[in-house]
């Protein structure tokens, strides 16, 4: 595997990608046997270089550092078009997906929100996260992005580890992590005849990321006139699908803009729902979650405009930061719950179609969601022992749930605080009531 150690730079504009050609040779000739190539990427926040380390004895070697990337813990994701390739001609190209400027939290902050007990000292000593991959400045939690006119920002570099191997184990090679200023490493192997030979072991590829664009996070409203046609909606969705996001989500500010559109007098009598899709990365909004909850509930009344949230967390392989985004959902859950909506975290692309089906066929306010409420008067106060419901569910993927409230006077109702399925038989103990109120949720599921 040949590594020329050329300086590679890439702009953090959400558009530029990096393609790296890999040529696999043995004894000077390109390998034609089939091999697999695995790639991993790690963010480096400083130009730390490890000290020299020598081990003596037969088969000894001298190196600048042992390969600390083996079984290590990745903090932030580095995404490729694919992280594993099968090659049969000794040549391939690996491509890093575009990256944007982002806010970063220190390991201690991520640990706190993910409830993962892991210290800086322990993961470094155990070959986990190297010192140059950690944000240790407590004054920069999260890391600030300071934009100055004419100043190029270089927040980090990316170290790319490449592993090449064959199924029969006849071929195996792995690049070494030597910080962000790699040097050629040489092994000195001793044979029975005490003849020495040297073998090159490439360092990881290093990509230096920078940005010179002057920008601030902005909100763009599409189709904000409340009178768009179906064709215009589809065209707008297609434009969004093929656009490149720039990171640093102003999530709450975007919902704030949506509330202004939905508060227009022209749609006052129309039922409303807000769908939010997010990766739950660092939020740079001016508005707070509490302010947004109040604004949403002011559109048509308390919990009359539900906010449905899809937290898309499908990054593979999983890192500490992506675990943080999938586990630290307190504000997302708060926003959806207090507005009468629901929040779902998607951890695999295999479930994306299921989430779409749920959002338009089962969740509050969706096409397949309906409610029905009625009250029965028994004529006099009675002892209730058992309630057996009978539902006719016309489709296999349909569903129904119901709740129960009882009253003596017909004005003050007391809920049982239980949600029952459509086939549940409810046994009651010492429950006296004259009026029984049934609150039913009917769901017509849809298949994609």
Buried (B, 14 or more C-beta within 10 A) or exposed (E): BEBEEEEBEBBBBBEEEBEBEBEBEBEEEEBEBBBBBBBBBBBBBBEBBBEEEEEEEEEEBEBBBBBBBEEBBBBBBBBBEEBEBEBEEBEBEBEBEBBBBBBBBBBBBBBEBBEBEBEBEEBBEEBBBBBBBBBEEEEEBBBEBEEEEEEEBEBBBBBBBBBBBEEEEEBEBBBBBBBBEBEEBEBEEBEEEEEEEEEEBBBBBBBBBBBEEEEEBEEEEEBEEEEEEEEEEEBEEEEEEEEEEBBBBBBBBBBBBBBEBBBEEEBEEEEBBBBBEBBBBBBBBEBEBEBBBEBBBEBBEEBBBBBBBBBBBBBEEBBBBBBBBBBBBEBBBBBBBBBBBBBBBBBEEEEBEBBEBBBBBBBBBBEBBEEEEEEEEEEEEEEBEEBEBEEEBEEEBBBBBBBBBBBEEEEEBEEEEEEBEBEBEBEBEEBEBBBBBBBBBBBBBBEE
